[in-house]
Amino acid sequence: DGTIKAIDGLKVTILKTDGTTLEQTVLPGADLVVTVGEEVRKDEPITTNPNVGGFGQAEKEVILQDMNRVYAFCALSFSIFLSQLSFVLKKKQFEKVQLAEGF
């Protein structure tokens, strides 16, 4: 919890309840929905776009996939590749048969 102390371009300074100040940088293109002196709470959006920042948001590591999902995706991709390859080879074989028969 805190109070908006200053807004300077893309930097919003927030005075926390414990007396410390926090400077939150907002990305370009975001419209601020807070004004100086307004009370804000942690995780409350301070911009119109919820994906562009807010008070108390932290950057953390992103775990992309579970390894079992990666293995399943690789198996699916390989099976699709094999089936497409077999379709192409079968079509080439069919074309050769048609040419031999004179169609």
Secondary structure, DSSP 4 states (H G I P E B T S, - for coil): -EEEEEEETTEEEEEETTS-EEEEEPPTTPPB---TT-EE-TT-B-BSSTTS-BTT----------HHHHHHHHHHHHHHHHHHHHHHHHHHHHHHHHHHHT-
